[in-house]
Amino acid sequence: MIAIATIAIAIVCGRITYDRKKIFGEIMSSPVIKNDLDPLETAEWIEAFNDVTVLDGRERAHFLLEKMTEADQLVYGDYHTVVTTPYVNSIPVDKQPR
């Protein structure tokens, strides 16, 4: 993932501009994205997401992601978001099966 520090954003005359080579170069070379059929469209979606984040805040951006996920779930019913929680083994070693 891209750290916030690597996103070069400048607000100039009310228009948001990005160091696109830096941002999209890192995103497009990320191992998370596999077989991107349309890298330009992906870059446009990411740019739009970044615009919303900067202009309206992360809460709004996350709300929109949630709504897109819900819309897909309603139509297709098979989309599941990735949930990650820290793994904590609650069973002491001496109580674990052998």
N, C-alpha and C positions, 0 to 999 in steps of 0.2 A: 504494500500500500504506500501511497505517497504521504509523507509527513507534511503537515501544514507548513512547516518551514520551507519546504521545497517549492511551494506554490508561489510564484512571483506574481502578485496582483497589484495593479496600480489603478487608482480611480482618477481619471483625467477628464475634466470637464463633464462630470456626471456619467461618463462612459467607462465601463470596466474593461480593462485590457489585460491579457495574460501573456506570459512568456510561453507561448504555445509550444515551441520546440521543446522546452524543458519539461513542461507538464505532460503533453501528449506523448512525447518520446518515452518518458518514464512509464506512463500508463500503457501505451501500446507494446512496450517491451516486457511488461509484467507477465510472469508465468501464470497468473490467475486467468488472463484472457486467452482462451484457446480457440482457434479456428474462427476468428472474427471475420464474418462475411462482408462487412462494410466498415472498415476502420474509420472512414470519414464520418459516417453517421454516428458511430460510437463516440468519436471526438466531439461531435456536435451535442450529443446528449450530455456528455461530461461537462462541456462548457456551459450548457444551460443549467445543469445542476449546480455548478460552481457559482453562476450568476445568482441563482435563487439563494444559495447559502450566504453569499456576500450581502445581497440586498435585503433579504427577509430573515436571515438567520438559519441556524442549523435545525431548529425545531420545525420550521416550515419545510425545509428540505427533507427532513426525515418523515414528516407527515405525508408529503407527496410520494415518497418511496413506499410508504405503507399503503397508500391508496392504490398505487399501481399494482402492488402485490395482491391486494384484496380484489381488484378488478380481474386479474388473471385467475385467481382462485375461484371466483364466481363463474367464469366462463369455462375453465378447463378442469378445475378441481384437483390438480395434481402438483401445484407449486408449493413448495415448503421452503421457508427461509432458513438460513443457516443460523443455528443457535449455538453459541459457544459459552460455556461456563467453565470456571477453573475446576480441574479435577481434584477432588479431595477423597482419598480413600478413608472411609469412615469405619472400616473394620480393622481393628488392631492386628498386627502381624501374627501374634500368638493365637488369634481367633479365626484366622483364614484357613480355608480347607487346604489340605496338602495333596 
